[in-house]
């Protein structure tokens, strides 16, 4: 008999559980469908027996959706009957009152929540987060202030975030300084917070505030390295790499480091065009001696960073370049020609060939580099490309082609291989074999998933627009000869051939290319005024040709970099972006344009 009753009871419990589970599934179904009236019919009964958080949240949402204030208030208060009701529950009640526009009652609920705050860190963070969820930032701050008066500490990280949200950057930075003194491991978190909230490049006044507080903290806590670390980061943000180097060097000396952070800083400075700061960084690391891991890189790059701006200067200062090559040669004498110094030697050869008019010396040096035992393969490829360019410069284009072909075969699916293929196509173009050149360029486009270089695209368009569509090949052949002469710096001969095209075939489609070549030759000879006139002529008379965007970009660069007229430069870049949005120069033009407007370029 007893076993029968147990069996009956088990069946009843199972049936009830099954029925209750079925009701919950139906309530969820109607809730997800947005049928809140039907869902409420089930939830009214389910809540009496099943007071889980999932049921509460669903029931609360349904009542809010139905604008049933009385039922919703009753539901929330049903969890607040204990004298020990947690403070967060009153925040939930206040949120309900706010939803229905009952401000006074909401404030009373929030006051009660504040009164129930417990003197513990978890309690303070939990209550503050509840207020943050409602965007009640001042109340969240009040929670932390009260908690601190109750003896709760270790809230600085939370205050950094909160003060940042409130826009109280002074308080935010102060909290960050306190936190970092006790917990320097929060460095990355604080750095990210500063990046997100301060944006010092766009807000110089906030940058000055941060810098001042960092310097003060560094003085007050001289044993803490975290403040100099942040100073390095700050000066990187505002692109003051000279001051960044001062603090990075201090950290390197203090920690007995190997120069790794200085190398990283040098690379950042170089990417941003501050070659002077980059050179100082590399020179410092090179000064650590040959036993240092980065010695050869630093020694090479310190020279390269000094040479780079000289090669970009218009007009070229050959005297300064020649003076620096003396240091190149001295470095090679000191260190010897090896795999580690091959980079210095290659750079020296480039300068000798294209700036100091000593191609024979350059060729001899590059051939010596290629004889180095165990020379890195990629360094050898760079030297072969360089040597090929010098042979082209000397009008020995077929020997150059053999070198390019070697690199192409050795690095078939690599950047070097693609670059060598392009240079071989350019040789075919110089030789007047335009069909073969175009075939090579087409193959290059099809074989790589990356963007082909701008030079390769330009050459392909030049051939397509001025040879493939023309029944007369002589103008194109003369232009290719002039292009080679310009590459060889034989400017008088190049101009003669270009003038002959204009004289014999006036109005030819090559006219815009001829003007651009003349403008670039003028630039290479330091005649900026003539270059400006020629590029402007391309814009005015050939605005519908393929080189109009090139001319606009050159004009923008000249006005920004050489003349210092940012307003005019911005107008040229804006015209390029508006009239030629698909230009290959669009990305760089947009970057320069935004920088001149004061936009945050990185964002």
Order of alpha helices (4+ residues) and beta strands (2+ residues): alpha-alpha-alpha-alpha-alpha-alpha-alpha-alpha-alpha-alpha-alpha-alpha-alpha-alpha-alpha-alpha-alpha-alpha-alpha-alpha-alpha-alpha-alpha-alpha-alpha-alpha-alpha-alpha-alpha-alpha-alpha-alpha
